């Protein structure tokens, strides 16, 4: 399924990031908040590690969107912890970006493929974590198609086609 339109104001100046800037690139999208979800801040190091590991290899873009009502609170966290990637500001649960992407809990993750379609949903990412995969392994598998290819081979083997 094609991802909703992504347009969000960035902390870096008054510019915005939108889907047109990210065309042809995979995007890891994270919704978070210092105020509403301290665990989402604690999760950022894993997201940052994954991003630094995969950005050059796959052209991966990272867009982290804060739901904090206070821009200063979120900006202070981003600067103090030296978070990489694009950082957007969509204050509150009623913000159109939050509603468009169906965010109901924080942190909330999505992987968008280079084609602009949703490559991995939040429940899929959470399930993989529960099974012990690292975020880097998970995203790389989906970007390379390894997981999908293996699943397809297994289905073929079970169906007796062998390939």
N, C-alpha and C positions, 0 to 999 in steps of 0.2 A: 504494500500500500504506500502511496506517495505521502511523504511527511507534510504536515501543515506548513503554511508560510512562516518562515522564521525571520522576524524583524524585531530587533531589540536594541535599546540604547546602551552604549558601552560606558564603562567607567572612564576609559581613556578618552578624555575630551567629550565633546558632544556628538561624536559620530555614532553611527548605527552599524550593526552587522546584519546582513540579510542573506537569504538563500542565494541571491545572484553572485555574491562574493565567494560563495563556497561551492559553486557548480563544478562538478568533476572531481570533487575531493570528498573523502569520507569524513564524517563529523561525529565526534562523541559529544553528546549533549548531557549536561548535568544541571539539574535544578537543586538549589541548596539554600540554606538560611542559617545565619549565626543565631538569630533570635528564636525562630520556630523549631530549629533542629540542630542543636549542638553536635549530634553524631554525624551530621552531614559535613561539618567542618573537619571532624576527626577523620573522615573518609577521604578528604581531598589529597592527602599524600599518596594514596594508592592511585588515584586518578592522575595526579601529576607524574608519578613514576611511569605509568602506562603511556601517557602522552609523550614524554621525553624519549621513551623506548621506541615508539612507533611513528612519530611525526615525520622523520626523514625517510624512513623505509616505505611508507604508504601514503605520504602526503596528508596524514591525518590532521584534522583541525579539532581543536577543543573549544567548546563554547559552554561556559558555566554561567548560569543565570541565577542571581540572588533574588529571593523573595522578601528579603528584609525590608521592613517599612522605613528604616533609616539608611539612607545611602551612605552616610559617614561610617556607620558600624560595619557594613559590608566592605566598603573601600579600605577601612583600617585593617580588616582581616586579610584581604587580598594583598595589601602592601606589606604587612608584617610577616606574612608567611611566604611572600614572593611567589604567589601562584602564577603559573604560565597560562598562555592561551588567551582567548577573548573572554571578557567578563562583562556580562550584561546585567542590567538592573530592571526587574519587573516586580515592583513592590506589591506584595499582598496576593492572596489566593484568588482574587477576582480579576487579576490582570489578564488581558486577552491571550497572552502567550501561555499562561498557566492553563487556562481553559482549553485552548486549541490543542495542547499536547496531552491533555487528560491527567495532569499532575494531581495526585490525591494524597501523597505522602512524600516526605523528604528523608534522605536524598532520593532523587528520581533520575533514572538514566535511560538514554536511548542511543542507539548507534544508527546513524543515517549513512547509507551507502553513497558512493560517488554519483549514482544515478538519481539521488534525491529521495529514494524510497527508504522506508524503515527497514533496516537490516537486522536489528535485534531490539526487542521490546524490553521494557523494565522487568516484567515477570521472568523472561528468559535469562536476563542478566542476574537477577536475584537467585534463580534456581542454580545457575552455574556456580555462584559463590557458595551456595549451600553444599554443592558437590565438591568443594575444595579447589576450584580453578582460580588462578589469579586473574585480575582484570586484563593484564597484558596478554596472557594466553587466550583468554576468551575473545577479546577483540581481534587479535591476530588470526585466530581460527576462522572467525566470521569473515574477515576481510579477504582471506586467501581462499575461502570456500572449503577448507579442509573438513570441517565438521559436516557440512552439507554433502560433500562428495562421499565421505565415509558412510554417512547415513544412507545415501542412495545405493552404495555398493552393498551394504548390509541388507537392505530391502530386496535388492536383486538376488542376493545369495539365498535369502529366505524364500523367495518366490521360485527358485530353481533356475534362474537365467544365468547365474554364474558371473556376469560382468556388471 
